[in-house]
Amino acid sequence: MSQLQSQVVLVTGANRGIGRAIVAGAIQRGAQKVYAAVRSLASATALTSEFGTRVVPLHLDLEDPKSILEAAKSAPDVTIVINNAGILQTAGPLADNAVASLEFQINVNVSGLLRVAQAFAPILKANGGGSLVQLNSVASIKSFAQAATYSASKAASYSITQALRDELAGQNTQVISVHPGPIATDMANQAGMADIAEPPSLVADALFEAIQKNTFHVFPDTLARQFGQAYSGYAQAFIEPLQQAVAH
Ligand SMILES: NC(=O)c1ccc[n+]([C@@H]2O[C@H](COP(=O)([O-])OP(=O)(O)OC[C@H]3O[C@@H](n4cnc5c(N)ncnc54)[C@H](OP(=O)(O)O)[C@@H]3O)[C@@H](O)[C@H]2O)c1
């Protein structure tokens, strides 16, 4: 597999879970370099031990705008930005902490995406367009009551992803929205979905195929595909057609 031979990939939340599988998938597909963007540089040691010098750790915290701008300065050659990092808190709409939980997840899952897009869009443009990939969820299109605040944040990040797709078309940047169901990571364990979770490599495989085929929506696993099939008519009619190509 060498489909990423001339590509430089950056993955947020690269140290574990789906992010780690994306780093592995990029290396397997021959990426020239993979920036492993992590909150703690020490957490990337296992990645560099396993994959060698093609993995370059970078500090990036989605809550810290300065760290994102610094990471962008350190990665002027990036061509594929994958904003994978995210957090889940299980809070229903009537929980005492619902408002605080929503605000926290909006800051990381939604404002974090905006910060990443704003910092990296000019670099992708300078490098010919490239790709911006956002890890959304099946919860972006259906609220789960016990994780209502998480679902709301993932609906909002999906909405922003759609806007970015239209906005960045003018600079030839491909934008992709990935919507996994339960995937076997710490997050799925925390949400009590370990029994039905599928391997993170499924997400990496589907995401890199979407980059190749230029597919906007990605539904990587069994449950996600059921969502994707039911949603496809609406998506094809109203979401997937580009609204406008804005020149920048
Ligand atoms: N697993 C699922 O079932 C599932 C389903 C649908 C969508 N997703 C989405 O897929 C993405 C990855 O999920 P996962 O299951 O791999 O999660 P995970 O196992 O909980 O890992 C989360 C990753 O995000 C990083 N992170 C958390 N807060 C951050 C911040 N403020 N700045 C930068 N990085 C931060 C974590 O870094 P630390 O190690 O430093 O904490 C970690 O690398 C998320 O966006 C999630 O919403 C997951």
The ligand as an ORCA input file, in Angstrom:
! r2SCAN-3c Opt
* xyz 0 1
  N     -14.737      5.260     20.318
  C     -15.932      5.449     19.814
  O     -16.841      4.609     19.994
  C     -16.232      6.667     18.970
  C     -17.452      6.662     18.234
  C     -17.745      7.777     17.456
  C     -16.877      8.839     17.401
  N     -15.709      8.816     18.138
  C     -14.837      9.992     18.036
  O     -13.559      9.565     17.614
  C     -12.548     10.411     18.165
  C     -11.501      9.549     18.881
  O     -12.170      8.826     19.894
  P     -11.477      7.649     20.736
  O     -12.518      6.646     20.985
  O     -10.192      7.252     20.111
  O     -11.226      8.449     22.106
  P     -10.231      8.132     23.328
  O      -9.804      6.723     23.283
  O     -10.919      8.638     24.537
  O      -8.978      9.066     22.970
  C      -9.190     10.451     22.936
  C      -7.979     11.139     22.357
  O      -8.253     12.549     22.312
  C      -7.229     13.223     23.039
  N      -7.732     14.449     23.650
  C      -8.698     14.588     24.587
  N      -8.859     15.888     24.901
  C      -7.964     16.577     24.149
  C      -7.639     17.940     24.015
  N      -8.215     18.905     24.756
  N      -6.684     18.294     23.124
  C      -6.056     17.357     22.381
  N      -6.294     16.042     22.480
  C      -7.242     15.663     23.358
  C      -6.753     12.225     24.087
  O      -5.464     12.606     24.555
  P      -4.968     12.208     26.050
  O      -4.426     10.799     25.952
  O      -3.939     13.228     26.348
  O      -6.163     12.273     26.959
  C      -6.739     10.959     23.236
  O      -5.588     10.916     22.415
  C     -13.280     11.378     19.102
  O     -13.482     12.599     18.431
  C     -14.602     10.687     19.361
  O     -15.620     11.599     19.678
  C     -15.377      7.753     18.922
*
